[in-house]
């Protein structure tokens, strides 16, 4: 069961990395299109906030995985 959790977490990490790459690429495209620099800076702050939130999510997920020392906690989570 824990192997599935680890695989799922790895999938979330991979998806978050892909999403961040898409956002960063879009910011570069917007800059090339001549979008106002202030608007781009605002969007950059949003992208950075999403990255931070993603790292926080993954940190907490890893924390809970490490704390699962038996099936009782896991069973409660799956209910």
Secondary structure as the mmCIF struct_conf table of DSSP 4:
data_model
#
loop_
_struct_conf.conf_type_id
_struct_conf.id
_struct_conf.beg_label_comp_id
_struct_conf.beg_label_asym_id
_struct_conf.beg_label_seq_id
_struct_conf.end_label_comp_id
_struct_conf.end_label_asym_id
_struct_conf.end_label_seq_id
HELX_RH_AL_P HELX_RH_AL_P1 UNK A 2 UNK A 32
TURN_TY1_P TURN_TY1_P1 UNK A 33 UNK A 34
HELX_RH_AL_P HELX_RH_AL_P2 UNK A 37 UNK A 67
BEND BEND1 UNK A 70 UNK A 70
HELX_RH_AL_P HELX_RH_AL_P3 UNK A 71 UNK A 78
#
